[in-house]
Amino acid sequence: MPPKSTVQPGRAAGADRLEDQVRRLRAAGCVFAEDEARLLTDAAASAAELEAMIERRVAGLPLEHILGWAEFCGLRIGVAAGVFVPRRRTEFLVRQAEQLLRDNSDGGTFDGGERPAVVDLCCGSGAVAAALAARVGGIELHAADLHPAAVQCARRNIEPAGGQVHEGDLFDPLPAHLRGRIRVLMANAPYVPTAAIGTMPPEARTHEPRMSLDGGPDGLDIQRRVIAEAPDWLAPGGHVVIETSRGQARQTAGLMRRAGLSARLASDPELDATVAIGTAPASAPGAAAIGTAATGTVTTGTLSNSGRRAPLVQPGVIRPAVPNRS
């Protein structure tokens, strides 16, 4: 007589269902199908809801839009349909901004005296500002975006941290009192060349707003506008930190220099991340204007980057990120 199975029927059926979900997700092109199936299973309140979520994912909706959140810098950032999903590579921008602030703080906080003003332009969901606020205390935090759905989403993520979110085009909606006071200006502005939009994964080009992707003919249109106005808004010795790509990095740095800022580049090969950091002249001769770079490769004139493509979110990463914001 064969031995009795020790596997409970319910567990066996559950394993079969999970295997079927993984198979369907993989057939739809989901690179991290196992992770996605587990995340969707955990999020669903019923079998019917799970099936609906699987169907939406198979149809091409971004996993983060289905879940309602993306993991970013160890935080769950709320996202909504039609809002740009924060990419893991952008965590490097947060680390750079954090280091610049810490170089001018007392133990990483600003509890005494005037709070340094920090601004996140093209903020999308507000992931960058929210993550920075979780790492550095005592800052005056502002964010802005042109897309109404993004602004609503960003307010839910940033306002609990004491920040303010403004709706409008780049600097236009910012309070006037910030002019000449911004210690760190962050911008993950769209930098995909218009002609390259069609090469992006369907879930990005179909389900994320084009304004959050399209950077114009060479991908630098929005960066030019940010950099051109930044000197009027930065405090003496203040910094503008802009995410860019390896192929565009020298052009971004050149734009900063032509605007009267000193410029350097920093990269993280593991995240396939590159940022350009521009610094305004200090008010006093010899004053320190450039902070220490956070973890990553810091270069002047040249960049070293392995070209690895990093997943968008952790855990539950859903696909490798292709160059330029995808």
C-alpha positions as a Markdown table, in Angstrom:
| # | Residue | x | y | z |
|---|---|---|---|---|
| 1 | Met | 0.0 | 0.0 | 0.0 |
| 2 | Pro | 1.5 | 3.4 | -1.0 |
| 3 | Pro | 2.2 | 5.8 | 1.9 |
| 4 | Lys | -0.4 | 8.5 | 2.5 |
| 5 | Ser | 0.4 | 12.0 | 1.3 |
| 6 | Thr | 1.3 | 14.4 | 4.0 |
| 7 | Val | 0.4 | 17.4 | 1.8 |
| 8 | Gln | -2.9 | 19.0 | 2.8 |
| 9 | Pro | -5.4 | 19.3 | -0.1 |
| 10 | Gly | -5.9 | 23.0 | 0.5 |
| 11 | Arg | -2.2 | 23.7 | 0.4 |
| 12 | Ala | -1.7 | 21.7 | -2.8 |
| 13 | Ala | -4.6 | 23.6 | -4.5 |
| 14 | Gly | -3.1 | 26.9 | -3.3 |
| 15 | Ala | 0.3 | 25.9 | -4.7 |
| 16 | Asp | -1.3 | 24.9 | -8.0 |
| 17 | Arg | -3.1 | 28.2 | -8.2 |
| 18 | Leu | 0.1 | 30.1 | -7.5 |
| 19 | Glu | 1.9 | 28.1 | -10.2 |
| 20 | Asp | -0.8 | 28.9 | -12.7 |
| 21 | Gln | -0.6 | 32.6 | -11.9 |
| 22 | Val | 3.1 | 32.6 | -12.3 |
| 23 | Arg | 2.7 | 30.8 | -15.7 |
| 24 | Arg | 0.2 | 33.4 | -16.9 |
| 25 | Leu | 2.3 | 36.3 | -15.8 |
| 26 | Arg | 5.5 | 34.9 | -17.3 |
| 27 | Ala | 3.6 | 34.3 | -20.6 |
| 28 | Ala | 2.6 | 37.9 | -20.5 |
| 29 | Gly | 6.3 | 38.9 | -20.4 |
| 30 | Cys | 6.6 | 39.6 | -16.6 |
| 31 | Val | 10.3 | 39.0 | -15.9 |
| 32 | Phe | 9.8 | 38.7 | -12.1 |
| 33 | Ala | 6.6 | 36.6 | -12.3 |
| 34 | Glu | 7.1 | 34.8 | -9.0 |
| 35 | Asp | 7.5 | 38.0 | -7.0 |
| 36 | Glu | 4.6 | 39.6 | -8.7 |
| 37 | Ala | 2.3 | 36.6 | -8.1 |
| 38 | Arg | 3.1 | 36.7 | -4.4 |
| 39 | Leu | 2.5 | 40.5 | -4.1 |
| 40 | Leu | -0.8 | 40.3 | -5.9 |
| 41 | Thr | -1.9 | 37.3 | -3.8 |
| 42 | Asp | -1.0 | 39.2 | -0.6 |
| 43 | Ala | -2.9 | 42.3 | -1.8 |
| 44 | Ala | -6.1 | 40.6 | -2.9 |
| 45 | Ala | -9.0 | 40.3 | -0.4 |
| 46 | Ser | -10.6 | 37.4 | -2.3 |
| 47 | Ala | -10.0 | 34.9 | -5.1 |
| 48 | Ala | -12.2 | 37.0 | -7.4 |
| 49 | Glu | -10.2 | 40.2 | -6.7 |
| 50 | Leu | -6.9 | 38.3 | -7.2 |
| 51 | Glu | -8.2 | 37.0 | -10.6 |
| 52 | Ala | -9.1 | 40.6 | -11.6 |
| 53 | Met | -5.7 | 41.8 | -10.6 |
| 54 | Ile | -3.9 | 39.1 | -12.5 |
| 55 | Glu | -6.0 | 39.9 | -15.6 |
| 56 | Arg | -5.1 | 43.6 | -15.3 |
| 57 | Arg | -1.4 | 42.8 | -15.0 |
| 58 | Val | -1.5 | 40.3 | -18.0 |
| 59 | Ala | -3.2 | 43.1 | -20.0 |
| 60 | Gly | -0.1 | 45.3 | -19.4 |
| 61 | Leu | -1.0 | 47.6 | -16.5 |
| 62 | Pro | 2.0 | 48.4 | -14.3 |
| 63 | Leu | 2.2 | 46.3 | -11.1 |
| 64 | Glu | 2.5 | 49.4 | -9.0 |
| 65 | His | -0.7 | 50.9 | -10.3 |
| 66 | Ile | -2.5 | 47.6 | -9.5 |
| 67 | Leu | -1.1 | 47.4 | -6.0 |
| 68 | Gly | -1.5 | 51.2 | -5.4 |
| 69 | Trp | 2.1 | 51.5 | -4.2 |
| 70 | Ala | 5.8 | 51.2 | -5.1 |
| 71 | Glu | 8.7 | 50.5 | -2.8 |
| 72 | Phe | 11.2 | 53.3 | -2.9 |
| 73 | Cys | 14.1 | 53.9 | -0.5 |
| 74 | Gly | 12.5 | 51.4 | 1.9 |
| 75 | Leu | 9.2 | 53.3 | 1.9 |
| 76 | Arg | 5.8 | 52.3 | 0.4 |
| 77 | Ile | 5.0 | 55.3 | -1.9 |
| 78 | Gly | 1.4 | 55.5 | -2.9 |
| 79 | Val | 0.9 | 55.7 | -6.7 |
| 80 | Ala | -2.3 | 55.9 | -8.8 |
| 81 | Ala | -3.3 | 55.2 | -12.3 |
| 82 | Gly | -1.8 | 57.7 | -14.7 |
| 83 | Val | 1.0 | 58.7 | -12.4 |
| 84 | Phe | 4.7 | 58.1 | -13.1 |
| 85 | Val | 6.1 | 55.1 | -11.2 |
| 86 | Pro | 9.3 | 55.9 | -9.2 |
| 87 | Arg | 12.3 | 53.9 | -10.5 |
| 88 | Arg | 14.8 | 52.3 | -8.3 |
| 89 | Arg | 17.7 | 54.1 | -10.0 |
| 90 | Thr | 16.2 | 57.4 | -8.7 |
| 91 | Glu | 17.1 | 56.3 | -5.1 |
| 92 | Phe | 20.7 | 57.5 | -6.1 |
| 93 | Leu | 19.4 | 61.0 | -6.6 |
| 94 | Val | 17.9 | 60.9 | -3.1 |
| 95 | Arg | 21.2 | 59.7 | -1.6 |
| 96 | Gln | 23.1 | 62.5 | -3.3 |
| 97 | Ala | 20.7 | 65.1 | -2.0 |
| 98 | Glu | 20.9 | 63.7 | 1.4 |
| 99 | Gln | 24.7 | 63.9 | 1.5 |
| 100 | Leu | 24.7 | 67.5 | 0.3 |
| 101 | Leu | 22.3 | 68.4 | 3.1 |
| 102 | Arg | 24.3 | 66.4 | 5.7 |
| 103 | Asp | 27.5 | 68.2 | 4.7 |
| 104 | Asn | 25.8 | 71.4 | 5.9 |
| 105 | Ser | 23.9 | 70.1 | 9.0 |
| 106 | Asp | 24.5 | 69.2 | 12.6 |
| 107 | Gly | 24.3 | 65.4 | 12.7 |
| 108 | Gly | 22.0 | 65.2 | 9.8 |
| 109 | Thr | 19.2 | 67.4 | 11.2 |
| 110 | Phe | 18.4 | 71.1 | 11.2 |
| 111 | Asp | 16.6 | 71.5 | 14.5 |
| 112 | Gly | 18.0 | 75.0 | 15.3 |
| 113 | Gly | 18.0 | 78.2 | 13.2 |
| 114 | Glu | 16.5 | 78.6 | 9.8 |
| 115 | Arg | 15.4 | 75.5 | 8.1 |
| 116 | Pro | 17.1 | 74.9 | 4.8 |
| 117 | Ala | 14.7 | 75.0 | 1.9 |
| 118 | Val | 14.5 | 71.8 | -0.3 |
| 119 | Val | 12.5 | 71.6 | -3.5 |
| 120 | Asp | 11.5 | 68.6 | -5.7 |
| 121 | Leu | 10.5 | 69.7 | -9.2 |
| 122 | Cys | 8.7 | 67.4 | -11.6 |
| 123 | Cys | 7.8 | 65.5 | -8.4 |
| 124 | Gly | 5.4 | 62.9 | -9.8 |
| 125 | Ser | 4.2 | 60.8 | -6.9 |
| 126 | Gly | 6.4 | 62.7 | -4.5 |
| 127 | Ala | 8.7 | 59.7 | -3.9 |
| 128 | Val | 11.9 | 61.7 | -4.0 |
| 129 | Ala | 10.7 | 64.4 | -1.6 |
| 130 | Ala | 9.1 | 61.8 | 0.8 |
| 131 | Ala | 12.2 | 59.7 | 0.9 |
| 132 | Leu | 14.5 | 62.6 | 1.6 |
| 133 | Ala | 12.2 | 63.8 | 4.4 |
| 134 | Ala | 12.4 | 60.4 | 6.0 |
| 135 | Arg | 16.2 | 60.6 | 6.0 |
| 136 | Val | 16.9 | 64.2 | 6.9 |
| 137 | Gly | 14.9 | 66.1 | 9.5 |
| 138 | Gly | 14.2 | 69.8 | 10.0 |
| 139 | Ile | 14.0 | 70.9 | 6.4 |
| 140 | Glu | 11.5 | 73.1 | 4.7 |
| 141 | Leu | 10.2 | 70.8 | 1.9 |
| 142 | His | 8.3 | 71.8 | -1.2 |
| 143 | Ala | 7.4 | 69.9 | -4.4 |
| 144 | Ala | 5.8 | 70.8 | -7.7 |
| 145 | Asp | 4.3 | 69.1 | -10.7 |
| 146 | Leu | 2.2 | 70.1 | -13.6 |
| 147 | His | 0.0 | 67.0 | -13.7 |
| 148 | Pro | -3.1 | 67.2 | -11.5 |
| 149 | Ala | -3.2 | 63.4 | -10.7 |
| 150 | Ala | 0.5 | 63.5 | -9.7 |
| 151 | Val | -0.1 | 66.5 | -7.5 |
| 152 | Gln | -2.9 | 64.7 | -5.6 |
| 153 | Cys | -0.8 | 61.6 | -5.3 |
| 154 | Ala | 2.3 | 63.6 | -4.1 |
| 155 | Arg | 0.2 | 65.4 | -1.5 |
| 156 | Arg | -0.8 | 62.1 | 0.1 |
| 157 | Asn | 2.9 | 61.1 | 0.2 |
| 158 | Ile | 4.6 | 64.4 | 1.2 |
| 159 | Glu | 2.2 | 66.3 | 3.4 |
| 160 | Pro | 2.4 | 63.7 | 6.3 |
| 161 | Ala | 6.1 | 64.6 | 6.4 |
| 162 | Gly | 5.3 | 68.3 | 6.7 |
| 163 | Gly | 6.0 | 69.2 | 3.1 |
| 164 | Gln | 3.9 | 71.3 | 0.7 |
| 165 | Val | 3.0 | 70.3 | -2.9 |
| 166 | His | 2.2 | 72.9 | -5.6 |
| 167 | Glu | 0.5 | 72.5 | -8.9 |
| 168 | Gly | 2.0 | 74.3 | -11.9 |
| 169 | Asp | 4.9 | 74.4 | -14.4 |
| 170 | Leu | 8.3 | 74.0 | -12.8 |
| 171 | Phe | 9.2 | 77.1 | -10.7 |
| 172 | Asp | 5.9 | 79.0 | -11.5 |
| 173 | Pro | 3.9 | 77.7 | -8.5 |
| 174 | Leu | 6.6 | 78.0 | -5.9 |
| 175 | Pro | 6.2 | 80.5 | -3.1 |
| 176 | Ala | 8.1 | 83.7 | -3.8 |
| 177 | His | 9.9 | 83.6 | -0.5 |
| 178 | Leu | 11.9 | 80.6 | -1.8 |
| 179 | Arg | 13.7 | 82.6 | -4.4 |
| 180 | Gly | 17.4 | 82.8 | -3.4 |
| 181 | Arg | 16.9 | 80.4 | -0.5 |
| 182 | Ile | 16.9 | 76.8 | -1.9 |
| 183 | Arg | 19.7 | 74.8 | -0.4 |
| 184 | Val | 19.0 | 71.7 | -2.6 |
| 185 | Leu | 16.9 | 71.6 | -5.7 |
| 186 | Met | 16.1 | 68.1 | -7.0 |
| 187 | Ala | 14.6 | 67.3 | -10.4 |
| 188 | Asn | 13.9 | 64.0 | -12.0 |
| 189 | Ala | 12.7 | 65.8 | -15.1 |
| 190 | Pro | 11.7 | 63.7 | -18.2 |
| 191 | Tyr | 14.7 | 63.0 | -20.3 |
| 192 | Val | 13.7 | 60.5 | -22.9 |
| 193 | Pro | 14.2 | 61.8 | -26.5 |
| 194 | Thr | 10.9 | 62.1 | -28.3 |
| 195 | Ala | 11.9 | 59.6 | -31.0 |
| 196 | Ala | 12.8 | 57.0 | -28.3 |
| 197 | Ile | 9.4 | 57.0 | -26.6 |
| 198 | Gly | 8.2 | 54.3 | -29.0 |
| 199 | Thr | 11.0 | 51.9 | -27.9 |
| 200 | Met | 9.9 | 52.0 | -24.2 |
| 201 | Pro | 8.0 | 49.1 | -22.6 |
| 202 | Pro | 4.3 | 49.3 | -23.4 |
| 203 | Glu | 3.3 | 49.6 | -19.7 |
| 204 | Ala | 5.4 | 52.8 | -19.5 |
| 205 | Arg | 4.4 | 54.5 | -22.8 |
| 206 | Thr | 0.8 | 53.5 | -22.5 |
| 207 | His | 0.0 | 53.9 | -18.8 |
| 208 | Glu | 2.3 | 56.7 | -17.6 |
| 209 | Pro | 1.7 | 60.3 | -18.7 |
| 210 | Arg | 3.8 | 61.3 | -21.7 |
| 211 | Met | 4.7 | 64.5 | -20.1 |
| 212 | Ser | 6.6 | 62.5 | -17.5 |
| 213 | Leu | 8.7 | 60.8 | -20.1 |
| 214 | Asp | 9.2 | 63.0 | -23.2 |
| 215 | Gly | 12.1 | 65.3 | -22.9 |
| 216 | Gly | 11.9 | 66.8 | -26.4 |
| 217 | Pro | 14.1 | 66.1 | -29.5 |
| 218 | Asp | 17.3 | 65.4 | -27.5 |
| 219 | Gly | 15.7 | 64.7 | -24.1 |
| 220 | Leu | 17.1 | 67.8 | -22.5 |
| 221 | Asp | 14.3 | 70.4 | -23.0 |
| 222 | Ile | 13.0 | 70.3 | -19.5 |
| 223 | Gln | 16.5 | 70.1 | -18.0 |
| 224 | Arg | 17.4 | 73.3 | -19.9 |
| 225 | Arg | 14.5 | 75.1 | -18.4 |
| 226 | Val | 15.2 | 73.9 | -14.8 |
| 227 | Ile | 18.9 | 74.7 | -15.1 |
| 228 | Ala | 18.4 | 78.1 | -16.7 |
| 229 | Glu | 16.2 | 79.3 | -13.8 |
| 230 | Ala | 18.0 | 77.5 | -11.0 |
| 231 | Pro | 20.6 | 80.2 | -10.2 |
| 232 | Asp | 17.8 | 82.7 | -9.4 |
| 233 | Trp | 16.3 | 80.3 | -6.8 |
| 234 | Leu | 19.4 | 78.7 | -5.2 |
| 235 | Ala | 20.9 | 80.0 | -2.0 |
| 236 | Pro | 24.6 | 80.9 | -2.1 |
| 237 | Gly | 26.4 | 77.6 | -2.4 |
| 238 | Gly | 23.1 | 75.8 | -3.0 |
| 239 | His | 22.9 | 72.8 | -5.3 |
| 240 | Val | 20.7 | 71.5 | -8.1 |
| 241 | Val | 20.7 | 67.7 | -8.5 |
| 242 | Ile | 19.3 | 66.3 | -11.7 |
| 243 | Glu | 18.9 | 62.7 | -12.8 |
| 244 | Thr | 20.1 | 62.1 | -16.3 |
| 245 | Ser | 21.5 | 59.3 | -18.5 |
| 246 | Arg | 25.0 | 58.2 | -19.2 |
| 247 | Gly | 24.7 | 59.4 | -22.8 |
| 248 | Gln | 23.3 | 62.8 | -21.8 |
| 249 | Ala | 25.3 | 63.5 | -18.7 |
| 250 | Arg | 28.1 | 65.6 | -20.2 |
| 251 | Gln | 25.4 | 67.8 | -21.9 |
| 252 | Thr | 23.6 | 68.2 | -18.7 |
| 253 | Ala | 26.8 | 69.2 | -16.9 |
| 254 | Gly | 27.6 | 71.6 | -19.7 |
| 255 | Leu | 24.2 | 73.3 | -19.3 |
| 256 | Met | 25.0 | 73.8 | -15.6 |
| 257 | Arg | 28.3 | 75.4 | -16.4 |
| 258 | Arg | 26.8 | 77.8 | -19.0 |
| 259 | Ala | 24.3 | 78.8 | -16.3 |
| 260 | Gly | 27.1 | 79.9 | -14.0 |
| 261 | Leu | 27.2 | 76.8 | -11.8 |
| 262 | Ser | 30.1 | 74.5 | -11.1 |
| 263 | Ala | 29.2 | 71.0 | -12.2 |
| 264 | Arg | 30.1 | 67.4 | -11.5 |
| 265 | Leu | 28.7 | 64.0 | -12.3 |
| 266 | Ala | 28.0 | 61.1 | -10.0 |
| 267 | Ser | 27.0 | 57.5 | -11.0 |
| 268 | Asp | 26.1 | 54.2 | -9.4 |
| 269 | Pro | 26.7 | 51.3 | -11.8 |
| 270 | Glu | 24.6 | 48.9 | -9.7 |
| 271 | Leu | 21.5 | 51.1 | -10.2 |
| 272 | Asp | 22.5 | 52.2 | -13.7 |
| 273 | Ala | 22.0 | 55.7 | -12.2 |
| 274 | Thr | 23.6 | 59.0 | -13.2 |
| 275 | Val | 23.0 | 62.5 | -11.7 |
| 276 | Ala | 24.5 | 65.9 | -12.5 |
| 277 | Ile | 25.1 | 68.2 | -9.6 |
| 278 | Gly | 25.4 | 72.0 | -10.1 |
| 279 | Thr | 26.5 | 74.3 | -7.3 |
| 280 | Ala | 25.9 | 78.0 | -7.1 |
| 281 | Pro | 28.8 | 80.3 | -6.1 |
| 282 | Ala | 29.2 | 80.7 | -2.4 |
| 283 | Ser | 28.6 | 84.1 | -0.9 |
| 284 | Ala | 32.0 | 84.4 | 0.7 |
| 285 | Pro | 35.3 | 83.7 | -1.0 |
| 286 | Gly | 36.7 | 80.3 | -0.1 |
| 287 | Ala | 33.5 | 79.1 | 1.4 |
| 288 | Ala | 32.8 | 75.4 | 0.7 |
| 289 | Ala | 30.3 | 75.1 | -2.2 |
| 290 | Ile | 30.5 | 71.5 | -3.1 |
| 291 | Gly | 29.5 | 68.6 | -0.8 |
| 292 | Thr | 30.9 | 65.1 | -0.5 |
| 293 | Ala | 29.4 | 62.7 | -2.9 |
| 294 | Ala | 27.3 | 59.8 | -1.5 |
| 295 | Thr | 28.1 | 56.2 | -2.3 |
| 296 | Gly | 28.7 | 55.8 | -6.1 |
| 297 | Thr | 31.3 | 56.8 | -8.6 |
| 298 | Val | 32.0 | 60.5 | -8.7 |
| 299 | Thr | 33.6 | 61.8 | -11.9 |
| 300 | Thr | 34.5 | 65.1 | -13.5 |
| 301 | Gly | 34.4 | 64.9 | -17.3 |
| 302 | Thr | 34.0 | 61.2 | -17.6 |
| 303 | Leu | 31.6 | 58.6 | -16.3 |
| 304 | Ser | 32.1 | 55.0 | -15.4 |
| 305 | Asn | 29.0 | 52.8 | -15.6 |
| 306 | Ser | 28.5 | 49.2 | -16.2 |
| 307 | Gly | 25.2 | 49.6 | -18.1 |
| 308 | Arg | 23.3 | 47.1 | -15.9 |
| 309 | Arg | 19.6 | 47.5 | -16.1 |
| 310 | Ala | 18.1 | 47.7 | -12.6 |
| 311 | Pro | 14.5 | 46.7 | -11.7 |
| 312 | Leu | 12.0 | 49.4 | -11.0 |
| 313 | Val | 10.8 | 48.5 | -7.5 |
| 314 | Gln | 11.8 | 46.2 | -4.6 |
| 315 | Pro | 10.5 | 43.8 | -3.6 |
| 316 | Gly | 8.2 | 42.7 | -6.4 |
| 317 | Val | 10.4 | 44.1 | -9.1 |
| 318 | Ile | 8.5 | 43.7 | -12.3 |
| 319 | Arg | 10.9 | 44.2 | -15.1 |
| 320 | Pro | 14.4 | 45.5 | -15.9 |
| 321 | Ala | 14.5 | 49.2 | -16.5 |
| 322 | Val | 15.7 | 50.2 | -20.0 |
| 323 | Pro | 17.8 | 53.3 | -20.5 |
| 324 | Asn | 16.1 | 56.7 | -20.1 |
| 325 | Arg | 13.4 | 56.5 | -17.5 |
| 326 | Ser | 11.6 | 53.3 | -18.7 |
